[in-house]
Amino acid sequence: MMIGRALVAVSVLLTVGAAGVPAAGAAEPDKCAPGRGTTSIGESWAQRRFNLPEAWRLTRGAGVTVAVVDSGLDTGHPQLKQGTAEEVTGTGGRDCFGHGTEVAGIIAATPMRGVLFTGVAPDVKLISVKHTDDGRGDVKMLALAIVKAVQLGADVINVSAQASDNPDLRNATAYALAKNVVVVAAAGNVEKDDGSPAPAYPASYPGVVSVGSAAPDGRRADSSNPVTPITVLAPGTGLTSTWPGSLYQENLEGTSYAAAYVTGVVALVRSRYRDLTNEEVGRRIALTANGGAGKGTGAGMINPLLAISAILHSETVALAPPEPAPLPADAIRHAPPENAESIAMATRIALISLAAVALVTLGSLTIPLGRSRRWRAGAPDNGT
């Protein structure tokens, strides 16, 4: 079963030992033929919508390790040479199915002159952890690949696979989340011959960033599973990406590719905001989305530029300095109330003091004059 054209669905189809490791004799397939691709591609609507060069002025994902748990990786592709291929299948890291190379390209393909396609976060450290050789897989292998991705130092893990709830898968996902890894998973597609859709895992586990598929008008694509709890939507129809053999694929559809777009944005956020926890990163992705519109749309379409530039109250409150405590009531002494009697007494004292000064001044002038006349009255003026 595949999501869209190529999402790796998980069922018990590979031979796995009791300890969850490949059985003896597992080897790389004799024939590794992922199918035809193309050398000529156009610019997809997702590339135009996100205007990635504008976001790259702030970050291109440097310092972040992204693990793609999928079908392998063509590290010889000119836009994916920075990637490394790991695996848990015992069959080598080559991508003989193509799906892993497609998903990795949307996340991290480096810009190349003359090519109208690039990944969302081209400066990340890219690791592929192969858990299947084709469109089928084993849930134990998927769980092992998630654990290995954590052990390889992944900051973000992309899981473009759908499975039923399983203890191994549940424990592996919980292990990754406990290590502060952001787990991004595809919500799964609605297959016409499957009847009613069921929740997909690990997308349905708490703490996982679950991704639905959107059409160019921003609404949920008809093929996107509406039953799986959705965190956000991302482009999932009419897409372009890398393909083994230095080739490309067009008209891709599925939540596999939508999850890859979200993984790329998560990598940009983790690169720009190094101190955010995986839970805080998921919250930022949801709070900066463009708004949901009905069942299966979550918070709506992702917005890469807003995700890496918005100032969120939920993040700034804890970082803001505490406001100073209010001063106690008696910290500043207030002027005592006016006392009318005191004011009157002070006024009388001031007047008496002024009168005394006047008398002293007058005495200092008249007493010397009197002494010079021996204290006798002056002769009367009789007009002679």
DOFI-414958 format. One record per residue (C-alpha): residue in three letters; x, y, z. Coordinates in steps of 0.5 Angstrom, whole numbers. Layout:
N
<atom><code>ALA</code><u>X</u><v>Y</v><w>Z</w></atom>
...
***
This chain:
384
<atom><code>MET</code><u>0</u><v>0</v><w>0</w></atom>
<atom><code>MET</code><u>3</u><v>7</v><w>-2</w></atom>
<atom><code>ILE</code><u>1</u><v>14</v><w>0</w></atom>
<atom><code>GLY</code><u>-1</u><v>18</v><w>-6</w></atom>
<atom><code>ARG</code><u>4</u><v>14</v><w>-11</w></atom>
<atom><code>ALA</code><u>9</u><v>12</v><w>-6</w></atom>
<atom><code>LEU</code><u>8</u><v>13</v><w>1</w></atom>
<atom><code>VAL</code><u>11</u><v>7</v><w>5</w></atom>
<atom><code>ALA</code><u>6</u><v>3</v><w>8</w></atom>
<atom><code>VAL</code><u>8</u><v>-1</v><w>14</w></atom>
<atom><code>SER</code><u>6</u><v>-9</v><w>15</w></atom>
<atom><code>VAL</code><u>9</u><v>-15</v><w>17</w></atom>
<atom><code>LEU</code><u>12</u><v>-17</v><w>10</w></atom>
<atom><code>LEU</code><u>20</u><v>-17</v><w>11</w></atom>
<atom><code>THR</code><u>23</u><v>-23</v><w>15</w></atom>
<atom><code>VAL</code><u>25</u><v>-20</v><w>22</w></atom>
<atom><code>GLY</code><u>29</u><v>-24</v><w>27</w></atom>
<atom><code>ALA</code><u>26</u><v>-24</v><w>34</w></atom>
<atom><code>ALA</code><u>31</u><v>-19</v><w>36</w></atom>
<atom><code>GLY</code><u>28</u><v>-14</v><w>31</w></atom>
<atom><code>VAL</code><u>34</u><v>-15</v><w>26</w></atom>
<atom><code>PRO</code><u>34</u><v>-17</v><w>19</w></atom>
<atom><code>ALA</code><u>35</u><v>-25</v><w>18</w></atom>
<atom><code>ALA</code><u>41</u><v>-28</v><w>16</w></atom>
<atom><code>GLY</code><u>42</u><v>-28</v><w>9</w></atom>
<atom><code>ALA</code><u>39</u><v>-21</v><w>7</w></atom>
<atom><code>ALA</code><u>42</u><v>-17</v><w>2</w></atom>
<atom><code>GLU</code><u>42</u><v>-12</v><w>-3</w></atom>
<atom><code>PRO</code><u>37</u><v>-13</v><w>-8</w></atom>
<atom><code>ASP</code><u>39</u><v>-16</v><w>-15</w></atom>
<atom><code>LYS</code><u>36</u><v>-11</v><w>-19</w></atom>
<atom><code>CYS</code><u>35</u><v>-4</v><w>-16</w></atom>
<atom><code>ALA</code><u>31</u><v>-1</v><w>-21</w></atom>
<atom><code>PRO</code><u>27</u><v>5</v><w>-19</w></atom>
<atom><code>GLY</code><u>24</u><v>7</v><w>-25</w></atom>
<atom><code>ARG</code><u>24</u><v>12</v><w>-30</w></atom>
<atom><code>GLY</code><u>25</u><v>20</v><w>-28</w></atom>
<atom><code>THR</code><u>26</u><v>26</v><w>-32</w></atom>
<atom><code>THR</code><u>31</u><v>31</v><w>-34</w></atom>
<atom><code>SER</code><u>26</u><v>37</v><w>-35</w></atom>
<atom><code>ILE</code><u>22</u><v>40</v><w>-30</w></atom>
<atom><code>GLY</code><u>18</u><v>46</v><w>-29</w></atom>
<atom><code>GLU</code><u>17</u><v>50</v><w>-22</w></atom>
<atom><code>SER</code><u>12</u><v>47</v><w>-18</w></atom>
<atom><code>TRP</code><u>6</u><v>52</v><w>-14</w></atom>
<atom><code>ALA</code><u>9</u><v>50</v><w>-8</w></atom>
<atom><code>GLN</code><u>16</u><v>53</v><w>-10</w></atom>
<atom><code>ARG</code><u>13</u><v>59</v><w>-12</w></atom>
<atom><code>ARG</code><u>8</u><v>60</v><w>-6</w></atom>
<atom><code>PHE</code><u>14</u><v>59</v><w>-1</w></atom>
<atom><code>ASN</code><u>19</u><v>64</v><w>-4</w></atom>
<atom><code>LEU</code><u>24</u><v>60</v><w>0</w></atom>
<atom><code>PRO</code><u>30</u><v>65</v><w>-2</w></atom>
<atom><code>GLU</code><u>26</u><v>70</v><w>2</w></atom>
<atom><code>ALA</code><u>26</u><v>65</v><w>8</w></atom>
<atom><code>TRP</code><u>34</u><v>64</v><w>7</w></atom>
<atom><code>ARG</code><u>36</u><v>71</v><w>9</w></atom>
<atom><code>LEU</code><u>35</u><v>69</v><w>16</w></atom>
<atom><code>THR</code><u>37</u><v>61</v><w>16</w></atom>
<atom><code>ARG</code><u>38</u><v>56</v><w>11</w></atom>
<atom><code>GLY</code><u>38</u><v>50</v><w>16</w></atom>
<atom><code>ALA</code><u>45</u><v>50</v><w>18</w></atom>
<atom><code>GLY</code><u>47</u><v>46</v><w>24</w></atom>
<atom><code>VAL</code><u>41</u><v>42</v><w>24</w></atom>
<atom><code>THR</code><u>41</u><v>34</v><w>23</w></atom>
<atom><code>VAL</code><u>35</u><v>31</v><w>19</w></atom>
<atom><code>ALA</code><u>34</u><v>24</v><w>19</w></atom>
<atom><code>VAL</code><u>29</u><v>21</v><w>13</w></atom>
<atom><code>VAL</code><u>27</u><v>14</v><w>15</w></atom>
<atom><code>ASP</code><u>25</u><v>12</v><w>9</w></atom>
<atom><code>SER</code><u>27</u><v>7</v><w>3</w></atom>
<atom><code>GLY</code><u>34</u><v>10</v><w>2</w></atom>
<atom><code>LEU</code><u>38</u><v>15</v><w>-1</w></atom>
<atom><code>ASP</code><u>41</u><v>17</v><w>-8</w></atom>
<atom><code>THR</code><u>47</u><v>20</v><w>-5</w></atom>
<atom><code>GLY</code><u>50</u><v>21</v><w>-12</w></atom>
<atom><code>HIS</code><u>44</u><v>26</v><w>-14</w></atom>
<atom><code>PRO</code><u>48</u><v>33</v><w>-16</w></atom>
<atom><code>GLN</code><u>43</u><v>36</v><w>-11</w></atom>
<atom><code>LEU</code><u>43</u><v>31</v><w>-5</w></atom>
<atom><code>LYS</code><u>51</u><v>30</v><w>-5</w></atom>
<atom><code>GLN</code><u>51</u><v>32</v><w>2</w></atom>
<atom><code>GLY</code><u>47</u><v>27</v><w>5</w></atom>
<atom><code>THR</code><u>49</u><v>20</v><w>8</w></atom>
<atom><code>ALA</code><u>46</u><v>13</v><w>7</w></atom>
<atom><code>GLU</code><u>45</u><v>9</v><w>13</w></atom>
<atom><code>GLU</code><u>40</u><v>3</v><w>14</w></atom>
<atom><code>VAL</code><u>37</u><v>-2</v><w>19</w></atom>
<atom><code>THR</code><u>35</u><v>-8</v><w>13</w></atom>
<atom><code>GLY</code><u>42</u><v>-11</v><w>12</w></atom>
<atom><code>THR</code><u>41</u><v>-9</v><w>4</w></atom>
<atom><code>GLY</code><u>45</u><v>-3</v><w>4</w></atom>
<atom><code>GLY</code><u>43</u><v>4</v><w>3</w></atom>
<atom><code>ARG</code><u>41</u><v>5</v><w>-4</w></atom>
<atom><code>ASP</code><u>34</u><v>7</v><w>-6</w></atom>
<atom><code>CYS</code><u>32</u><v>2</v><w>-10</w></atom>
<atom><code>PHE</code><u>24</u><v>5</v><w>-10</w></atom>
<atom><code>GLY</code><u>25</u><v>12</v><w>-10</w></atom>
<atom><code>HIS</code><u>21</u><v>15</v><w>-5</w></atom>
<atom><code>GLY</code><u>26</u><v>16</v><w>0</w></atom>
<atom><code>THR</code><u>30</u><v>20</v><w>-5</w></atom>
<atom><code>GLU</code><u>24</u><v>24</v><w>-7</w></atom>
<atom><code>VAL</code><u>22</u><v>26</v><w>0</w></atom>
<atom><code>ALA</code><u>30</u><v>28</v><w>2</w></atom>
<atom><code>GLY</code><u>30</u><v>32</v><w>-4</w></atom>
<atom><code>ILE</code><u>24</u><v>36</v><w>-2</w></atom>
<atom><code>ILE</code><u>27</u><v>37</v><w>5</w></atom>
<atom><code>ALA</code><u>34</u><v>39</v><w>3</w></atom>
<atom><code>ALA</code><u>36</u><v>39</v><w>-4</w></atom>
<atom><code>THR</code><u>41</u><v>44</v><w>-5</w></atom>
<atom><code>PRO</code><u>40</u><v>50</v><w>-11</w></atom>
<atom><code>MET</code><u>43</u><v>48</v><w>-18</w></atom>
<atom><code>ARG</code><u>44</u><v>53</v><w>-23</w></atom>
<atom><code>GLY</code><u>38</u><v>52</v><w>-29</w></atom>
<atom><code>VAL</code><u>34</u><v>47</v><w>-24</w></atom>
<atom><code>LEU</code><u>27</u><v>50</v><w>-22</w></atom>
<atom><code>PHE</code><u>27</u><v>46</v><w>-16</w></atom>
<atom><code>THR</code><u>30</u><v>46</v><w>-9</w></atom>
<atom><code>GLY</code><u>29</u><v>44</v><w>-2</w></atom>
<atom><code>VAL</code><u>27</u><v>48</v><w>4</w></atom>
<atom><code>ALA</code><u>33</u><v>47</v><w>8</w></atom>
<atom><code>PRO</code><u>39</u><v>46</v><w>4</w></atom>
<atom><code>ASP</code><u>44</u><v>47</v><w>9</w></atom>
<atom><code>VAL</code><u>42</u><v>41</v><w>14</w></atom>
<atom><code>LYS</code><u>46</u><v>35</v><w>15</w></atom>
<atom><code>LEU</code><u>42</u><v>30</v><w>12</w></atom>
<atom><code>ILE</code><u>42</u><v>23</v><w>14</w></atom>
<atom><code>SER</code><u>37</u><v>17</v><w>11</w></atom>
<atom><code>VAL</code><u>36</u><v>11</v><w>15</w></atom>
<atom><code>LYS</code><u>33</u><v>6</v><w>10</w></atom>
<atom><code>HIS</code><u>28</u><v>1</v><w>13</w></atom>
<atom><code>THR</code><u>25</u><v>-2</v><w>7</w></atom>
<atom><code>ASP</code><u>27</u><v>-3</v><w>0</w></atom>
<atom><code>ASP</code><u>20</u><v>-2</v><w>-3</w></atom>
<atom><code>GLY</code><u>13</u><v>0</v><w>-2</w></atom>
<atom><code>ARG</code><u>12</u><v>-5</v><w>3</w></atom>
<atom><code>GLY</code><u>16</u><v>-5</v><w>10</w></atom>
<atom><code>ASP</code><u>16</u><v>-8</v><w>17</w></atom>
<atom><code>VAL</code><u>13</u><v>-4</v><w>23</w></atom>
<atom><code>LYS</code><u>19</u><v>-7</v><w>27</w></atom>
<atom><code>MET</code><u>24</u><v>-4</v><w>22</w></atom>
<atom><code>LEU</code><u>21</u><v>2</v><w>22</w></atom>
<atom><code>ALA</code><u>21</u><v>3</v><w>30</w></atom>
<atom><code>LEU</code><u>29</u><v>1</v><w>29</w></atom>
<atom><code>ALA</code><u>30</u><v>6</v><w>24</w></atom>
<atom><code>ILE</code><u>27</u><v>11</v><w>28</w></atom>
<atom><code>VAL</code><u>31</u><v>9</v><w>34</w></atom>
<atom><code>LYS</code><u>38</u><v>9</v><w>30</w></atom>
<atom><code>ALA</code><u>36</u><v>16</v><w>27</w></atom>
<atom><code>VAL</code><u>36</u><v>19</v><w>34</w></atom>
<atom><code>GLN</code><u>42</u><v>15</v><w>36</w></atom>
<atom><code>LEU</code><u>46</u><v>18</v><w>30</w></atom>
<atom><code>GLY</code><u>44</u><v>25</v><w>33</w></atom>
<atom><code>ALA</code><u>38</u><v>27</v><w>29</w></atom>
<atom><code>ASP</code><u>34</u><v>34</v><w>31</w></atom>
<atom><code>VAL</code><u>29</u><v>32</v><w>26</w></atom>
<atom><code>ILE</code><u>26</u><v>26</v><w>24</w></atom>
<atom><code>ASN</code><u>21</u><v>25</v><w>18</w></atom>
<atom><code>VAL</code><u>17</u><v>19</v><w>17</w></atom>
<atom><code>SER</code><u>13</u><v>19</v><w>11</w></atom>
<atom><code>ALA</code><u>10</u><v>12</v><w>13</w></atom>
<atom><code>GLN</code><u>3</u><v>10</v><w>16</w></atom>
<atom><code>ALA</code><u>2</u><v>4</v><w>20</w></atom>
<atom><code>SER</code><u>-3</u><v>1</v><w>25</w></atom>
<atom><code>ASP</code><u>-1</u><v>3</v><w>33</w></atom>
<atom><code>ASN</code><u>4</u><v>-2</v><w>35</w></atom>
<atom><code>PRO</code><u>8</u><v>-2</v><w>42</w></atom>
<atom><code>ASP</code><u>15</u><v>-2</v><w>38</w></atom>
<atom><code>LEU</code><u>13</u><v>4</v><w>34</w></atom>
<atom><code>ARG</code><u>10</u><v>7</v><w>40</w></atom>
<atom><code>ASN</code><u>16</u><v>6</v><w>44</w></atom>
<atom><code>ALA</code><u>21</u><v>8</v><w>39</w></atom>
<atom><code>THR</code><u>17</u><v>15</v><w>38</w></atom>
<atom><code>ALA</code><u>17</u><v>16</v><w>45</w></atom>
<atom><code>TYR</code><u>24</u><v>15</v><w>45</w></atom>
<atom><code>ALA</code><u>25</u><v>20</v><w>40</w></atom>
<atom><code>LEU</code><u>21</u><v>25</v><w>43</w></atom>
<atom><code>ALA</code><u>24</u><v>24</v><w>50</w></atom>
<atom><code>LYS</code><u>31</u><v>26</v><w>47</w></atom>
<atom><code>ASN</code><u>28</u><v>33</v><w>44</w></atom>
<atom><code>VAL</code><u>27</u><v>30</v><w>37</w></atom>
<atom><code>VAL</code><u>22</u><v>33</v><w>33</w></atom>
<atom><code>VAL</code><u>18</u><v>28</v><w>30</w></atom>
<atom><code>VAL</code><u>14</u><v>30</v><w>23</w></atom>
<atom><code>ALA</code><u>10</u><v>24</v><w>20</w></atom>
<atom><code>ALA</code><u>5</u><v>24</v><w>14</w></atom>
<atom><code>ALA</code><u>-2</u><v>23</v><w>16</w></atom>
<atom><code>GLY</code><u>-4</u><v>18</v><w>11</w></atom>
<atom><code>ASN</code><u>-8</u><v>18</v><w>4</w></atom>
<atom><code>VAL</code><u>-15</u><v>16</v><w>3</w></atom>
<atom><code>GLU</code><u>-15</u><v>10</v><w>-2</w></atom>
<atom><code>LYS</code><u>-21</u><v>9</v><w>-6</w></atom>
<atom><code>ASP</code><u>-21</u><v>1</v><w>-5</w></atom>
<atom><code>ASP</code><u>-20</u><v>1</v><w>3</w></atom>
<atom><code>GLY</code><u>-26</u><v>3</v><w>5</w></atom>
<atom><code>SER</code><u>-27</u><v>8</v><w>11</w></atom>
<atom><code>PRO</code><u>-20</u><v>11</v><w>13</w></atom>
<atom><code>ALA</code><u>-17</u><v>9</v><w>19</w></atom>
<atom><code>PRO</code><u>-12</u><v>13</v><w>24</w></atom>
<atom><code>ALA</code><u>-5</u><v>13</v><w>21</w></atom>
<atom><code>TYR</code><u>1</u><v>12</v><w>26</w></atom>
<atom><code>PRO</code><u>6</u><v>15</v><w>28</w></atom>
<atom><code>ALA</code><u>2</u><v>21</v><w>26</w></atom>
<atom><code>SER</code><u>-3</u><v>20</v><w>31</w></atom>
<atom><code>TYR</code><u>2</u><v>19</v><w>37</w></atom>
<atom><code>PRO</code><u>1</u><v>25</v><w>42</w></atom>
<atom><code>GLY</code><u>7</u><v>30</v><w>41</w></atom>
<atom><code>VAL</code><u>8</u><v>28</v><w>33</w></atom>
<atom><code>VAL</code><u>7</u><v>34</v><w>28</w></atom>
<atom><code>SER</code><u>2</u><v>30</v><w>24</w></atom>
<atom><code>VAL</code><u>2</u><v>33</v><w>17</w></atom>
<atom><code>GLY</code><u>-4</u><v>33</v><w>12</w></atom>
<atom><code>SER</code><u>-4</u><v>34</v><w>4</w></atom>
<atom><code>ALA</code><u>-6</u><v>41</v><w>1</w></atom>
<atom><code>ALA</code><u>-8</u><v>43</v><w>-6</w></atom>
<atom><code>PRO</code><u>-6</u><v>49</v><w>-9</w></atom>
<atom><code>ASP</code><u>-12</u><v>53</v><w>-6</w></atom>
<atom><code>GLY</code><u>-10</u><v>52</v><w>1</w></atom>
<atom><code>ARG</code><u>-15</u><v>47</v><w>2</w></atom>
<atom><code>ARG</code><u>-14</u><v>39</v><w>4</w></atom>
<atom><code>ALA</code><u>-13</u><v>35</v><w>-2</w></atom>
<atom><code>ASP</code><u>-19</u><v>30</v><w>-3</w></atom>
<atom><code>SER</code><u>-13</u><v>24</v><w>-2</w></atom>
<atom><code>SER</code><u>-11</u><v>27</v><w>5</w></atom>
<atom><code>ASN</code><u>-13</u><v>22</v><w>11</w></atom>
<atom><code>PRO</code><u>-18</u><v>27</v><w>15</w></atom>
<atom><code>VAL</code><u>-19</u><v>21</v><w>21</w></atom>
<atom><code>THR</code><u>-11</u><v>22</v><w>23</w></atom>
<atom><code>PRO</code><u>-11</u><v>28</v><w>28</w></atom>
<atom><code>ILE</code><u>-7</u><v>34</v><w>24</w></atom>
<atom><code>THR</code><u>-3</u><v>39</v><w>26</w></atom>
<atom><code>VAL</code><u>-2</u><v>43</v><w>20</w></atom>
<atom><code>LEU</code><u>-2</u><v>42</v><w>12</w></atom>
<atom><code>ALA</code><u>3</u><v>43</v><w>7</w></atom>
<atom><code>PRO</code><u>3</u><v>42</v><w>-1</w></atom>
<atom><code>GLY</code><u>1</u><v>35</v><w>-3</w></atom>
<atom><code>THR</code><u>-1</u><v>35</v><w>-10</w></atom>
<atom><code>GLY</code><u>2</u><v>37</v><w>-17</w></atom>
<atom><code>LEU</code><u>9</u><v>37</v><w>-14</w></atom>
<atom><code>THR</code><u>17</u><v>36</v><w>-16</w></atom>
<atom><code>SER</code><u>23</u><v>33</v><w>-13</w></atom>
<atom><code>THR</code><u>29</u><v>29</v><w>-14</w></atom>
<atom><code>TRP</code><u>29</u><v>22</v><w>-17</w></atom>
<atom><code>PRO</code><u>35</u><v>17</v><w>-17</w></atom>
<atom><code>GLY</code><u>40</u><v>17</v><w>-23</w></atom>
<atom><code>SER</code><u>40</u><v>25</v><w>-22</w></atom>
<atom><code>LEU</code><u>33</u><v>25</v><w>-25</w></atom>
<atom><code>TYR</code><u>27</u><v>28</v><w>-22</w></atom>
<atom><code>GLN</code><u>19</u><v>27</v><w>-22</w></atom>
<atom><code>GLU</code><u>13</u><v>31</v><w>-23</w></atom>
<atom><code>ASN</code><u>6</u><v>31</v><w>-21</w></atom>
<atom><code>LEU</code><u>7</u><v>28</v><w>-14</w></atom>
<atom><code>GLU</code><u>2</u><v>27</v><w>-10</w></atom>
<atom><code>GLY</code><u>1</u><v>25</v><w>-2</w></atom>
<atom><code>THR</code><u>2</u><v>27</v><w>5</w></atom>
<atom><code>SER</code><u>9</u><v>24</v><w>4</w></atom>
<atom><code>TYR</code><u>11</u><v>30</v><w>1</w></atom>
<atom><code>ALA</code><u>7</u><v>34</v><w>5</w></atom>
<atom><code>ALA</code><u>11</u><v>32</v><w>11</w></atom>
<atom><code>ALA</code><u>17</u><v>33</v><w>8</w></atom>
<atom><code>TYR</code><u>15</u><v>40</v><w>7</w></atom>
<atom><code>VAL</code><u>14</u><v>41</v><w>14</w></atom>
<atom><code>THR</code><u>20</u><v>37</v><w>16</w></atom>
<atom><code>GLY</code><u>24</u><v>43</v><w>12</w></atom>
<atom><code>VAL</code><u>21</u><v>48</v><w>16</w></atom>
<atom><code>VAL</code><u>22</u><v>45</v><w>22</w></atom>
<atom><code>ALA</code><u>29</u><v>45</v><w>21</w></atom>
<atom><code>LEU</code><u>29</u><v>52</v><w>19</w></atom>
<atom><code>VAL</code><u>26</u><v>54</v><w>26</w></atom>
<atom><code>ARG</code><u>31</u><v>49</v><w>30</w></atom>
<atom><code>SER</code><u>37</u><v>53</v><w>26</w></atom>
<atom><code>ARG</code><u>34</u><v>60</v><w>28</w></atom>
<atom><code>TYR</code><u>32</u><v>58</v><w>35</w></atom>
<atom><code>ARG</code><u>37</u><v>53</v><w>38</w></atom>
<atom><code>ASP</code><u>34</u><v>54</v><w>45</w></atom>
<atom><code>LEU</code><u>27</u><v>51</v><w>43</w></atom>
<atom><code>THR</code><u>24</u><v>44</v><w>45</w></atom>
<atom><code>ASN</code><u>21</u><v>40</v><w>40</w></atom>
<atom><code>GLU</code><u>14</u><v>41</v><w>43</w></atom>
<atom><code>GLU</code><u>16</u><v>49</v><w>43</w></atom>
<atom><code>VAL</code><u>18</u><v>48</v><w>35</w></atom>
<atom><code>GLY</code><u>11</u><v>44</v><w>34</w></atom>
<atom><code>ARG</code><u>7</u><v>50</v><w>37</w></atom>
<atom><code>ARG</code><u>11</u><v>55</v><w>33</w></atom>
<atom><code>ILE</code><u>9</u><v>51</v><w>27</w></atom>
<atom><code>ALA</code><u>2</u><v>51</v><w>28</w></atom>
<atom><code>LEU</code><u>1</u><v>58</v><w>31</w></atom>
<atom><code>THR</code><u>4</u><v>61</v><w>25</w></atom>
<atom><code>ALA</code><u>0</u><v>57</v><w>20</w></atom>
<atom><code>ASN</code><u>-5</u><v>60</v><w>16</w></atom>
<atom><code>GLY</code><u>-11</u><v>58</v><w>19</w></atom>
<atom><code>GLY</code><u>-15</u><v>51</v><w>18</w></atom>
<atom><code>ALA</code><u>-22</u><v>50</v><w>15</w></atom>
<atom><code>GLY</code><u>-25</u><v>44</v><w>17</w></atom>
<atom><code>LYS</code><u>-24</u><v>37</v><w>19</w></atom>
<atom><code>GLY</code><u>-17</u><v>34</v><w>17</w></atom>
<atom><code>THR</code><u>-14</u><v>41</v><w>16</w></atom>
<atom><code>GLY</code><u>-11</u><v>43</v><w>23</w></atom>
<atom><code>ALA</code><u>-8</u><v>50</v><w>24</w></atom>
<atom><code>GLY</code><u>-8</u><v>50</v><w>16</w></atom>
<atom><code>MET</code><u>-2</u><v>51</v><w>11</w></atom>
<atom><code>ILE</code><u>5</u><v>52</v><w>14</w></atom>
<atom><code>ASN</code><u>8</u><v>59</v><w>13</w></atom>
<atom><code>PRO</code><u>16</u><v>58</v><w>13</w></atom>
<atom><code>LEU</code><u>17</u><v>65</v><w>13</w></atom>
<atom><code>LEU</code><u>13</u><v>67</v><w>19</w></atom>
<atom><code>ALA</code><u>15</u><v>61</v><w>22</w></atom>
<atom><code>ILE</code><u>22</u><v>63</v><w>23</w></atom>
<atom><code>SER</code><u>21</u><v>71</v><w>24</w></atom>
<atom><code>ALA</code><u>14</u><v>71</v><w>28</w></atom>
<atom><code>ILE</code><u>15</u><v>74</v><w>35</w></atom>
<atom><code>LEU</code><u>11</u><v>69</v><w>39</w></atom>
<atom><code>HIS</code><u>8</u><v>71</v><w>46</w></atom>
<atom><code>SER</code><u>8</u><v>64</v><w>49</w></atom>
<atom><code>GLU</code><u>16</u><v>64</v><w>48</w></atom>
<atom><code>THR</code><u>17</u><v>71</v><w>50</w></atom>
<atom><code>VAL</code><u>14</u><v>72</v><w>56</w></atom>
<atom><code>ALA</code><u>19</u><v>67</v><w>60</w></atom>
<atom><code>LEU</code><u>24</u><v>71</v><w>57</w></atom>
<atom><code>ALA</code><u>22</u><v>78</v><w>59</w></atom>
<atom><code>PRO</code><u>25</u><v>81</v><w>65</w></atom>
<atom><code>PRO</code><u>21</u><v>81</v><w>71</w></atom>
<atom><code>GLU</code><u>17</u><v>87</v><w>73</w></atom>
<atom><code>PRO</code><u>20</u><v>91</v><w>79</w></atom>
<atom><code>ALA</code><u>15</u><v>89</v><w>85</w></atom>
<atom><code>PRO</code><u>11</u><v>95</v><w>88</w></atom>
<atom><code>LEU</code><u>14</u><v>100</v><w>93</w></atom>
<atom><code>PRO</code><u>11</u><v>99</v><w>100</w></atom>
<atom><code>ALA</code><u>6</u><v>104</v><w>103</w></atom>
<atom><code>ASP</code><u>11</u><v>107</v><w>108</w></atom>
<atom><code>ALA</code><u>17</u><v>107</v><w>103</w></atom>
<atom><code>ILE</code><u>16</u><v>115</v><w>101</w></atom>
<atom><code>ARG</code><u>14</u><v>119</v><w>107</w></atom>
<atom><code>HIS</code><u>8</u><v>124</v><w>106</w></atom>
<atom><code>ALA</code><u>8</u><v>131</v><w>108</w></atom>
<atom><code>PRO</code><u>5</u><v>132</v><w>115</w></atom>
<atom><code>PRO</code><u>-2</u><v>135</v><w>114</w></atom>
<atom><code>GLU</code><u>-2</u><v>143</v><w>115</w></atom>
<atom><code>ASN</code><u>-4</u><v>145</v><w>123</w></atom>
<atom><code>ALA</code><u>-7</u><v>152</v><w>123</w></atom>
<atom><code>GLU</code><u>-5</u><v>154</v><w>130</w></atom>
<atom><code>SER</code><u>2</u><v>152</v><w>128</w></atom>
<atom><code>ILE</code><u>2</u><v>157</v><w>122</w></atom>
<atom><code>ALA</code><u>-1</u><v>163</v><w>126</w></atom>
<atom><code>MET</code><u>4</u><v>162</v><w>132</w></atom>
<atom><code>ALA</code><u>9</u><v>162</v><w>127</w></atom>
<atom><code>THR</code><u>7</u><v>168</v><w>124</w></atom>
<atom><code>ARG</code><u>6</u><v>172</v><w>130</w></atom>
<atom><code>ILE</code><u>13</u><v>170</v><w>132</w></atom>
<atom><code>ALA</code><u>16</u><v>173</v><w>125</w></atom>
<atom><code>LEU</code><u>12</u><v>179</v><w>126</w></atom>
<atom><code>ILE</code><u>15</u><v>180</v><w>133</w></atom>
<atom><code>SER</code><u>22</u><v>179</v><w>130</w></atom>
<atom><code>LEU</code><u>21</u><v>184</v><w>125</w></atom>
<atom><code>ALA</code><u>19</u><v>189</v><w>130</w></atom>
<atom><code>ALA</code><u>25</u><v>188</v><w>134</w></atom>
<atom><code>VAL</code><u>29</u><v>189</v><w>129</w></atom>
<atom><code>ALA</code><u>26</u><v>195</v><w>127</w></atom>
<atom><code>LEU</code><u>27</u><v>198</v><w>134</w></atom>
<atom><code>VAL</code><u>34</u><v>196</v><w>134</w></atom>
<atom><code>THR</code><u>35</u><v>199</v><w>128</w></atom>
<atom><code>LEU</code><u>32</u><v>206</v><w>130</w></atom>
<atom><code>GLY</code><u>36</u><v>206</v><w>136</w></atom>
<atom><code>SER</code><u>42</u><v>205</v><w>133</w></atom>
<atom><code>LEU</code><u>41</u><v>212</v><w>129</w></atom>
<atom><code>THR</code><u>37</u><v>216</v><w>135</w></atom>
<atom><code>ILE</code><u>42</u><v>214</v><w>141</w></atom>
<atom><code>PRO</code><u>48</u><v>217</v><w>138</w></atom>
<atom><code>LEU</code><u>45</u><v>224</v><w>136</w></atom>
<atom><code>GLY</code><u>42</u><v>225</v><w>143</w></atom>
<atom><code>ARG</code><u>49</u><v>224</v><w>146</w></atom>
<atom><code>SER</code><u>52</u><v>229</v><w>141</w></atom>
<atom><code>ARG</code><u>47</u><v>234</v><w>144</w></atom>
<atom><code>ARG</code><u>48</u><v>232</v><w>151</w></atom>
<atom><code>TRP</code><u>40</u><v>230</v><w>151</w></atom>
<atom><code>ARG</code><u>38</u><v>237</v><w>151</w></atom>
<atom><code>ALA</code><u>32</u><v>239</v><w>146</w></atom>
<atom><code>GLY</code><u>34</u><v>244</v><w>140</w></atom>
<atom><code>ALA</code><u>33</u><v>251</v><w>140</w></atom>
<atom><code>PRO</code><u>27</u><v>253</v><w>137</w></atom>
<atom><code>ASP</code><u>27</u><v>257</v><w>131</w></atom>
<atom><code>ASN</code><u>24</u><v>264</v><w>132</w></atom>
<atom><code>GLY</code><u>25</u><v>266</v><w>125</w></atom>
<atom><code>THR</code><u>31</u><v>271</v><w>126</w></atom>
***
